[in-house]
Amino acid sequence: MSDLTEKVEELASIMTEFGLEKAKLAGADWSVELGVEPEVRGSTVVAAASAGAAPAPRATTPKPKVEKKPSAPMGTPVTSPMTGIYYASSSPGSPPFAKEGETVQAGQVVGLIEAMKVFNEITAPISGIVNKVFIKNGDLVQPGETILTIG
């Protein structure tokens, strides 16, 4: 059972390190899913008035902050098909597969994602120039997360 405890602690540590809200770990005959409750914003406490006392003042809920969404990336996004660790090159010290301003061809490898000790090639869906690289080498990526854009 201590082996499972170590795995749960490691999963919790990974969640903290990468700011994940949910994570799941499974073995042959077991699985553990961890989650963090999102922080409740704008919650207020209203004091209850006792009988015969003046009513308690009502608490007001602050207006939610309007966050500006980042503008859509220019060009065609190349997204992660899975959760894993992104690698910009085939090995440490090797040049990156794709750099900003560099021309890539459709089908060319632009990165690797390591998932479950398997390296999966990420290829360019179109030919063009790499506009922006959003992910750094060694970052954890989630499915659908934009790695880079090609224009």
matplotlib code that plots the C-alpha trace (Angstrom):
import matplotlib.pyplot as plt

x = [0.0, 2.9, 3.8, 0.3, 0.7, 4.0, 2.2, -0.6, 1.8, 3.8, 0.6, -0.3, 3.1, 2.8, -0.6, 0.9, 4.0, 2.0, -1.1, -3.4, -7.0, -7.5, -5.2, -5.8, -3.4, -4.3, -2.8, -3.8, -6.5, -6.8, -7.2, -6.9, -8.3, -7.4, -9.0, -8.9, -12.0, -11.9, -11.7, -15.1, -14.9, -17.3, -18.8, -20.1, -21.2, -24.5, -24.8, -28.0, -30.1, -31.4, -35.1, -35.8, -32.5, -32.0, -31.6, -28.0, -26.7, -26.7, -23.4, -22.9, -21.3, -18.4, -18.8, -16.7, -13.6, -13.9, -10.8, -9.7, -9.2, -6.0, -6.5, -6.7, -3.3, -2.3, -2.1, -2.9, -2.5, -0.6, -2.2, -1.3, -3.3, -2.6, -1.2, 2.5, 5.9, 6.7, 10.2, 11.4, 14.3, 15.2, 17.8, 19.4, 21.8, 20.2, 18.6, 14.8, 12.5, 10.9, 11.8, 9.9, 10.4, 11.5, 9.7, 8.2, 6.6, 3.4, 4.1, 7.4, 8.0, 7.7, 8.0, 7.7, 5.3, 6.4, 3.4, 3.9, 7.5, 6.6, 7.7, 4.9, 5.8, 3.8, 3.8, 2.9, -0.6, 0.4, 3.4, 4.3, 6.3, 6.3, 4.7, 4.9, 6.0, 3.9, 5.3, 8.9, 11.0, 10.1, 6.6, 3.6, 0.9, -2.7, -4.9, -5.9, -3.3, -1.6, 2.1, 2.8, 1.1, 2.0, 1.1]
y = [0.0, 2.4, 2.1, 3.4, 6.2, 7.2, 7.4, 9.5, 11.9, 12.1, 12.8, 15.5, 17.0, 17.1, 18.7, 21.4, 21.9, 22.4, 24.0, 21.2, 21.1, 17.3, 14.3, 10.6, 7.7, 4.1, 0.7, -2.8, -3.2, 0.3, 4.0, 7.2, 10.5, 13.8, 17.1, 20.6, 22.6, 25.9, 29.0, 30.6, 34.3, 36.9, 34.9, 36.9, 36.3, 37.9, 38.2, 36.8, 39.3, 38.0, 38.6, 42.2, 43.6, 45.9, 44.0, 43.3, 45.2, 43.2, 42.3, 43.2, 40.9, 42.6, 42.9, 40.2, 41.4, 41.3, 39.6, 40.4, 37.3, 37.1, 37.8, 34.8, 33.7, 34.7, 31.7, 28.1, 26.7, 23.5, 22.0, 19.1, 16.0, 14.7, 15.4, 15.1, 16.8, 18.9, 18.7, 21.2, 19.1, 15.4, 15.6, 18.1, 20.3, 19.6, 22.5, 22.9, 21.3, 24.7, 28.3, 31.5, 33.0, 29.6, 28.1, 24.6, 22.2, 20.3, 17.0, 18.3, 17.4, 20.6, 19.0, 15.9, 15.0, 12.4, 10.5, 7.3, 7.0, 7.2, 10.1, 11.2, 13.4, 16.6, 17.6, 20.8, 20.6, 23.2, 24.7, 28.2, 30.4, 29.7, 32.9, 32.2, 29.3, 29.4, 26.4, 26.1, 22.9, 20.6, 22.2, 20.0, 20.4, 19.5, 18.3, 21.2, 23.5, 25.6, 24.8, 27.1, 28.9, 28.7, 31.6]
z = [0.0, 0.6, -3.2, -4.0, -1.4, -3.0, -6.5, -5.1, -3.5, -6.7, -8.7, -6.2, -6.5, -10.3, -10.0, -7.8, -10.0, -13.2, -11.8, -12.8, -11.5, -12.2, -12.7, -12.9, -12.3, -13.1, -12.7, -13.8, -11.1, -9.6, -10.4, -8.5, -9.6, -7.8, -8.2, -6.8, -6.1, -8.0, -5.9, -5.4, -6.4, -5.3, -2.4, 0.5, 4.0, 5.2, 9.0, 10.4, 12.5, 15.8, 16.8, 17.8, 16.6, 13.6, 10.4, 9.4, 6.5, 3.3, 1.9, -1.8, -4.2, -6.0, -9.8, -11.5, -13.2, -17.0, -18.3, -21.8, -23.8, -25.8, -29.4, -31.7, -32.8, -36.3, -38.7, -38.4, -34.9, -34.4, -31.2, -28.9, -29.5, -26.0, -22.6, -22.3, -22.2, -25.2, -26.7, -29.3, -30.5, -30.9, -28.1, -25.8, -27.8, -31.1, -33.0, -32.6, -35.2, -35.8, -34.8, -35.2, -38.6, -40.1, -43.1, -42.6, -45.0, -44.6, -42.8, -41.3, -37.7, -35.6, -32.1, -30.0, -27.1, -24.7, -23.2, -21.2, -22.3, -26.0, -28.2, -30.5, -33.5, -34.0, -37.7, -39.5, -41.1, -43.7, -45.3, -44.2, -41.8, -38.1, -36.7, -32.9, -30.7, -27.5, -25.6, -24.2, -24.4, -21.4, -20.7, -20.0, -22.7, -22.6, -25.5, -27.8, -26.4, -29.1, -29.5, -32.4, -35.3, -39.0, -41.4]

ax = plt.figure().add_subplot(projection="3d")
ax.plot(x, y, z, "-o")
ax.set_aspect("equal")
plt.show()
